[in-house]
Amino acid sequence: MASAQRKVGIGHNQDPNDEIIDLAASCQFDPDRWSKVAWDWGHGDLEKHPGPREWQSDINRVIRDHLADPETRYQPLQIAVASGHGIGKSAEMGMLSNWAMSCWANAKVVITANTETQMRTKTSPEVGGWFKRSITGHWFDINSQSIKSRDPVATDSWRMDFVTWSEHNTEAFAGLHNQGKIILLLFDEASGIAPKVWEVAEGAMTDEDTVIIWVAFGNPTQNSGRFRECFRRFRDFWVTRNIDSRTVPGTNKKFFERLLKQYGEDSDVFKYRVRGLFPEQSAMQFISTADADAARNRHLRREQYSFAPVIIGVDPAWTGDDSLEIYMRQGLYSKHLRSIPRNDNDIQMANLIASLEDEYQADAVFIDAGYGTGIKSAGDVMGRSWRLIWFSGKAIDPGYLNKRAEMWGLMKLWLKQGGAIDPKDTELYDDIVGPETVPRTDGKIQLESKEDMKERLLPSPNKGDALALTFAEPVAKKVRLQEKTTANGESYHSVTTDYDPLE
């Protein structure tokens, strides 16, 4: 208690709780200040630590600034921290959870980790240790599975729980409500937490007039999954930080130097173990992020592709949440033509495709047969020669399991050989890098199904499939007849083509 008195300036004849309660009340909206006054920095087992590390203070200030503004205070705040090893994630979780439990009456805090072992042997003991060091440590009963207020009338409503997640048992997250008070949700080693848990946890974001803070910590070991998407698809909804372990005091710099020499600065291992960056490609990812990045950074001149046939790919909507996507490709060039919410009016869709075929003078139109047979039939009535492509059909190349895998394989090769995509089309980019391969004993290349992607909470890659359809079959540029008139006024037809063999 002597250290607590020193921190808050308590006299020997005063009840220390009175001063601590006033201090906690003054820090209700300021975890940054609380982190600096609630622990006896520079003494005892914190002797070598003058205060929170800079990255920890940065996170605390993000929360402080969010709560200081009445316009944002009761909007959910979501923070994702990807880092290398040894930066003090558990310490930050301990400080944040102690702030919430100490400065808010009837606070509700839930911490989960990627595995039960991680929770039991590391997360729970370290967070509990920060509670014991705090000036409010005597306010709580600290156990391996929970930390509860010692107030007998609030022991069940003022608590923090260490919850081992299960995607088949998510009640602990589904019931995470605390109307009018505070909810703090912390994910440790977030890369390994199942997508279903993330999905259910979002249900805790719905209480009105409630402070809701969700912080996910993790080493960025996987280039897919919900933790990765916090920094990519969902980046507009998350405050993100990438922490390089080399910039943090107290980390093993000599070990990092050895890893640098062993793997190199730009290796995936060094990225996720030290630099706090996601790997370029997960183990099963079919098209690498590096190839997709290169494609969207390319700028083509018209003469680099104008001689090639124009091909249109149409991927009809798969479910009510999906959209019909139409892509055009000409050689190394590609262009998104239309995105239409699911529409069962096949005649209307056929008219749209026909107008685009005429506008771009397409040499071929390929339509996914799975949901496009009605559109193809309407096109037949209009005299169009569109081709249906069965994704489950037989591939020409025996190295692929089916037609869809083969088309994606050709698109992958196209990207490597100089194909270009729109740098602003983030949906196509995410579609391209999203699918993973399925291991097979016969060695054939198989892409995961759209159902499997949705299980990983990735959308159906309709744009990616539409572009892949432009690789369905070899296409020759059409020879078109152009009507001309002689000087005598007589009509004749001339064969025209954009093909220039010298190019």
C-alpha positions, 0 to 999 in steps of 0.5 A: 500500500505504500507504493499506492500512497506514494502515487496518489499522495495519500497521508498516513491518516487517510483512507487510501480508497478515498483518493484512489476512487477520486483518481479512478473517477478522473481517469474514466475517459483517459486510459493514458493517464491511468496507465501512468499513475496506477502502477509504481513505475520504476520500483519493485518488479517495474524497476527497469520500466519508467512507464508504458511503452510508446506504442502502448501509450499511442493505443491508450491515447486513441481510446482517450481521444475517442471518448473525449468527443461526445460525437464518437464516445458511444460509437464502437471503437475497433483497434487492431494491432499487428506486431512482431514478438515481445512488444508487451501485448499482454501488458497492454491488455492488463493495463486496459482491462484494469482501467476499465474495471477500476474506472467504470462501475459494473464494467464488463470485460472479456478476453479470449485467445487463439488457444486454451493453452495460450489463455491458461499459461500466458494471457490470464497469468500476465493480465492478472499480474498487472491487476495485482500490481495496480493501486486497485488490486485490492478491489478485485478477486483475481482468479485464473478464469475471471477477475471480479469486483469484491463488492458483494452486490456487484460481483456478477455484473462487475467482472472480467472473464477469460473465455476460451473460444469455440466456434461451436459454442459462442454464447459468451460472446453472443451475450456480451451486452452492458447497456449504458456502461462499458464493454471492453473486448480483447482478442489475444493472438487474433490471427488464430481466432475462428471467423465465427467468433469474430462474427458473433462478437460483432453482436456486442457492438449494438448497445446504445449509449454504451462505451464499446471498445474492441482491441485485437492483438496478434502476430500477423502470421496469416495473409487471410482471415478476419484479423488480416481483413482488419487491415485490408477489406475492413480497414475503414472500420478499424484503427490499425497499427503495425508495430516493429519489434525493433522499435520497442525498448526491452526486446531482444535486438540481437535475436532480431539481427540473427533473424535478419541475417538468416531470412532477410528484411523482406522475407515473410518470416521476418515480416511477421516475426519482427516487422509486424507485417503480414506475409505476402502469401499464405501457404495455400493462397493461389495468387500471391499478393505480390503478383496482384500488387504488381498488376494494379501498378501497371500502366499500359499504352493502347498499342500494347493491347489493341491488336488482341481480341476483346473478350467479355466474362459474365459471372451471374449472382450466386446468392442474394448477397452477391452481384452479377459482374461483367469484365472485359479483357483485351490482351494485357488490359482489363476493365470492369464493365458492370456490377448489377445486384442479383436480378432474375430478369434474364431478358434484361440482363441479356439486353445489357450484355448485348449492348456491351458486346456491341459497344466494345465489339467483343470477339467472344462472350463467356457466361458462367453456366451455373446461374447463366443458362437463362441469360444464354437462352435469351441471347440465343433468341437475340441471335447472339453466339455466347458460350456457357462455361461450366466451372465444374467442367473438364479442364483442357490441362490435366493438371487442373481438377476442373475448368474453374481452376484452369481459368484461374491458373491462366489468369495467374499466369496472365498476371505474372506476364504483365496483365494489368488491373484497375488500381482503384478496384479493391474488390477485384484485388481482394477477389484475386488474392482471396481463394486458396487451394485444396490439397489433393493426393493426385496433385491436381490443382483445385480451388476452394469453393465459394461456400468454403470462402464464405465460411472464412467470411470472405465474399464470393469472388464474383469479380475474380470469376468474371475476369477468369471467364475471359480465359475460358477458351482461346479466342481469335479476333473476328474479321468484320465486313465494312461497307464502303462506296467507290467513287462511282457510288457503288457499294462493296464490302471490305475486310477489316481487322485491328490486328497488326502482325508487326506489333 
